């Protein structure tokens, strides 16, 4: 399954493994986003919350596959 995580105007695609939690997704997405930012200098990235596309806030301890559909 692949999930697109948006940081402002920038979307980051993260391939997800079975059993991943929302927290795992946050860590991987943040790591990928930081790689993009490193090209432009030093930045601090903090995740305040993660929202589903309909606006619902996701709990970091939830299993990702229980929350999203695999449309691949």
N, C-alpha and C positions, 0 to 999 in steps of 0.2 A: 504494500500500500504506500502511496505517496501523498503527502500532505503539503499544501502551500501555506506558509506562515508569512503574514504581512507585517513589516515594520514600517509604519508610515506609508510611503509610496513604493517601497521595495518589497517584492515578494521573494521568498526563499523556499525552494522545493526540498523537502526532506523525505528520503525513503525510510519507511518505518518498519521495524522488526516486530514479529509476534510478541505479545506480552508487554510491549512498551506502555509506560504510563504517560500521562500528559507532561509530567516533569521531565521524562526522557526526551520527549519532543521539544520542550522548551530548551533544554541543554544543547541538543543538536542544532536546532534552528539558530540559537544565539551564537553558537560556535561558527556556523556558516556565515551569518551576518557580520560577525566580527572580521572574518577573512576579507569580506568585501570592503569594510571600513578601513582596514589596515592599508589599503592602497591609497587612501586619502589622508592618512595621519592617525593620531591616537584619538580614540573615542571611548567613552564608558557606555556600556549597554546594560540597562536594568529592565527586567520584565516585571511590570506591576500586576498584570493579570492577562489571561488568555481568553479570548471570546470566540464562541462558535459563530458561524456566518450570520445566524439569526440574532446575535447580540447576547446570548446566554454566556455567562462566565463559567469556565471549566475548572474543575478541582484538580490540582496537580497530582493527586494520588489515584485518580480514576484511570482505568485501563483504556487506552486509546481505541482499541477495536470495539469496545462497548459503546463508544460515543459517535463514531463516524462510520460511514459506509465505504467499502472498498469498491470504487467505480472503475478500477483498472480491468 
